[in-house]
Amino acid sequence: MPDKLQIDFKTSTRSLTGDRGVFYEATNRAIIVLPNHESYDDILATIQHESIHFCLKDTDDLDDEHEESIIWKMAWAEYDLI
């Protein structure tokens, strides 16, 4: 499988009712659920979040909590707030 991220945008979904986005490591696919966002900036933040999951997917020594912490810090780093 090619090592590139595929991002799909959904306007409705039965299985991701509360999620803004999800990354599937097995297929390198991220789904962004548009109605679960409040603004364009919110959508961009979710795309960034799921893209970072893709970038970190081959890092074996990270558990889910550590990975989420890294993503959170990267999101705020552009504002020098960490």
Beta strands, then each sheet from edge to edge (+ up, - down):
strand 1: 6-10
strand 2: 21-24
strand 3: 29-33
sheet 1: 1+ 3+ 2-
end
